[in-house]
Amino acid sequence: MRKIIAAAWLAIMPLAASALPEPQQQPSQPEPVVRDLSLPPPLSDELIRQAVRAVVAEDPHPVDPATRAAGAFGTTSPTVRDKMSVAFEQAKVPDCLHEDALKLQPAYIGPIAVVGPYSLPWVIAAVIRGKCH
């Protein structure tokens, strides 16, 4: 019996609510939506358009792509002169008494690099072979 009364009560409640007239809402300004400011705003096409317009208005004369610095570190594309300078530096025979003495004949025993005073036999071999001067 209790189940029948509960079912009837649940069936009557939506009907009673729909029979009541809805109160008229007064035209007022919509309530401001409160957002969590730690989250980024949702992206929309209009938001992107506004951002692009703001950037263009900030700097209406963009830099010419030919003279603009390329890359994250602001380096420009290498010129022919820069390429040739690097090529000559790499091809130059190193001095035997400097840190790049074994540039053309690295000191390795299998996969293990030999460094410090233990690389002296490789320096002597590089002098004899003409890999450094």
C-alpha positions in Angstrom: 0.0 0.0 0.0 2.8 2.4 0.8 4.4 1.8 -2.6 1.1 2.7 -4.3 0.8 5.9 -2.3 4.4 6.8 -3.0 4.0 6.2 -6.7 0.8 8.3 -6.8 2.5 11.1 -5.0 5.4 11.1 -7.4 3.1 11.1 -10.4 1.0 14.0 -9.0 4.0 16.3 -8.2 5.0 17.1 -11.8 1.4 17.7 -12.8 0.9 20.1 -9.9 4.0 22.0 -10.7 3.0 22.4 -14.4 -0.4 23.7 -13.4 1.0 26.6 -11.4 1.5 29.8 -13.4 5.0 30.8 -13.9 6.0 34.0 -12.2 6.8 36.8 -14.6 10.4 37.7 -14.6 11.3 41.3 -14.6 13.6 42.3 -17.4 16.9 42.9 -15.7 20.5 42.6 -16.5 21.8 39.1 -16.5 23.9 38.1 -13.5 27.6 38.1 -14.1 29.0 34.7 -14.5 31.7 34.0 -11.9 34.6 31.9 -13.3 37.6 30.3 -11.8 40.4 32.7 -12.8 43.0 30.0 -12.5 41.7 28.3 -15.6 42.4 29.7 -19.1 39.4 31.2 -20.9 37.7 28.9 -23.4 39.0 29.5 -26.9 36.5 30.6 -29.5 36.9 32.0 -33.0 35.8 35.4 -31.8 38.4 35.4 -29.0 41.1 34.5 -31.4 40.0 37.3 -33.8 40.1 39.8 -31.0 43.6 38.7 -30.0 44.9 39.0 -33.6 43.3 42.4 -34.0 45.0 43.6 -30.8 48.4 42.3 -31.9 48.0 44.0 -35.3 46.9 47.2 -33.7 49.9 47.1 -31.4 52.4 46.7 -34.3 50.9 47.5 -37.7 54.2 47.3 -39.5 55.6 43.7 -39.1 59.2 42.9 -39.7 60.2 41.9 -43.2 60.6 38.0 -43.3 63.9 38.3 -45.2 65.6 40.3 -42.4 63.7 38.8 -39.4 65.7 36.7 -37.0 65.0 33.0 -37.4 64.8 30.4 -34.6 64.2 30.6 -30.9 67.6 32.2 -30.1 67.4 35.0 -32.6 70.0 33.8 -35.0 69.7 34.8 -38.6 70.2 32.3 -41.5 73.9 31.8 -42.2 75.3 33.7 -45.1 77.8 32.3 -47.6 80.6 34.0 -45.7 79.6 32.4 -42.4 79.3 29.0 -44.1 82.8 29.3 -45.6 84.3 30.5 -42.3 82.9 27.5 -40.5 84.1 25.2 -43.2 87.7 26.6 -43.0 87.7 26.3 -39.2 86.7 22.6 -39.5 89.2 21.8 -42.2 92.1 23.6 -40.5 94.9 21.3 -39.1 94.9 21.9 -35.3 97.8 22.8 -33.1 99.2 19.8 -31.1 99.4 21.7 -27.9 95.8 22.9 -27.7 92.6 21.2 -26.7 91.6 20.3 -30.2 94.8 18.5 -31.0 93.0 15.2 -31.4 90.2 16.6 -33.5 91.2 14.7 -36.6 92.4 11.6 -34.7 90.2 11.0 -31.6 91.6 9.0 -28.7 89.4 5.9 -28.2 89.9 2.3 -27.2 86.8 0.7 -28.6 83.8 2.7 -27.3 85.8 4.2 -24.4 87.3 7.7 -24.8 90.8 8.2 -23.5 91.3 11.7 -21.9 93.9 13.6 -20.0 97.5 12.5 -19.8 96.5 9.0 -20.9 95.9 10.4 -24.4 99.6 11.3 -24.9 100.3 8.3 -27.1 97.5 9.5 -29.5 99.0 13.0 -29.6 102.4 11.6 -30.5 100.7 9.4 -33.2 98.9 12.5 -34.5 102.2 14.4 -34.8 103.9 11.6 -36.7 100.9 11.2 -39.0 100.6 14.9 -39.6 97.1 15.2 -38.1 98.3 18.2 -36.0 101.3 20.5 -36.0 
